[in-house]
């Protein structure tokens, strides 16, 4: 489910979520969840001017560049997106200080 939501498909209507109003998908800026670096959260996000967790960052991306509607922090859609991002980074070598 997370893979489908991340790439612009999935059960958005069934889950009652609007991840984009621009036609953009997460994968358009982050192919296969690259450059997401989930292991670095929580961290200070300049564009938000605060320390944010991965779920807050996902909602920021949904609301700002994608012009979608913020989803519940513990919703099925959020958990699916977070799980896909974490799964896609499985086995990634963590090199502190490089990102």
PyMOL commands that set and color helices and strands:
alter all, ss='L'
color gray80, all
select helices_A, chain A and resi 2-6+12-15+26-29+31-33+38-40+54-63+76-88
alter helices_A, ss='H'
color red, helices_A
select strands_A, chain A and resi 43-45+50-52
alter strands_A, ss='S'
color yellow, strands_A
deselect
rebuild
show_as cartoon
